[in-house]
Amino acid sequence: MAENMDKDYIENGLVKISNDVISTIASTAAMEVEGVVGMNNNLASGISELLGKKNHGKGVKTEVDGNEVSLELHLNLAYGAKLTEVGVEVQKKVKEAIENMTDLNVKNIDVQIQGIVRTKAEEDKTK
């Protein structure tokens, strides 16, 4: 009898994944791509971070519509990286991570390269 009640609850229940969780998955996957050195905050997340709220999904704007998710990522890449190749690789990795972890369909991922950062190794080469 209890088994049927659990099944009914599961069939009638709802699992909701917050946009913050999706943003965190996206930023973590993006940071694993070679050539990505950081994520850029937007103004709102920058202010919340100043107020002490840790933002693991910084640099990611997430919109969910039903079972589809659209993302906008703001990245800083390493000086010397092939920008387009890194951007495409970020799209692939983020799509794979979100679809595997959430069962949501990724509609689109817009990558905006906001800056180029010279790494310590790159600075040492020029000395």
QUIZI-V153848 format. One record per pair of residues at least 24 apart in sequence whose ideal C-beta (glycine too) atoms are under 8 Angstrom apart, sorted by sequence separation. I is the first residue (numbers start at 1). GAP is how many residues later the second one is. If there is no record, write none. Layout:
{{I:GAP} {I:GAP}}
This chain:
{{87:24} {87:26} {71:27} {28:28} {27:29} {30:29} {69:29} {27:30} {30:30} {83:30} {26:31} {27:31} {24:32} {27:32} {42:32} {23:33} {24:33} {27:33} {41:33} {69:33} {23:34} {26:34} {39:34} {40:34} {22:35} {23:35} {39:35} {40:35} {69:35} {71:35} {20:36} {21:36} {26:36} {39:36} {40:36} {67:36} {68:36} {69:36} {70:36} {73:36} {75:36} {77:36} {20:37} {23:37} {38:37} {39:37} {67:37} {68:37} {69:37} {70:37} {71:37} {72:37} {73:37} {75:37} {76:37} {79:37} {23:38} {38:38} {67:38} {68:38} {69:38} {70:38} {71:38} {72:38} {73:38} {74:38} {75:38} {76:38} {77:38} {78:38} {79:38} {23:39} {36:39} {37:39} {68:39} {70:39} {71:39} {73:39} {75:39} {76:39} {77:39} {78:39} {79:39} {22:40} {36:40} {37:40} {64:40} {70:40} {72:40} {74:40} {76:40} {77:40} {78:40} {79:40} {36:41} {37:41} {76:41} {78:41} {22:42} {35:42} {36:42} {65:42} {80:42} {19:43} {30:43} {35:43} {79:43} {19:44} {78:44} {19:45} {26:45} {30:45} {27:46} {35:46} {17:47} {22:47} {26:47} {34:47} {35:47} {23:48} {22:49} {35:50} {36:50} {35:51} {34:52} {33:53} {35:54} {36:54} {34:55} {33:56} {33:57} {30:60} {33:60} {29:61} {32:61} {30:63} {29:64} {30:64} {29:65} {29:67} {26:68} {29:68} {25:69} {28:69} {29:69} {26:71} {25:72} {26:72} {25:73} {40:74} {40:75} {22:76} {25:76} {25:77} {38:79} {22:80} {37:80} {21:81} {22:82} {37:82} {26:83} {17:85} {17:87}}
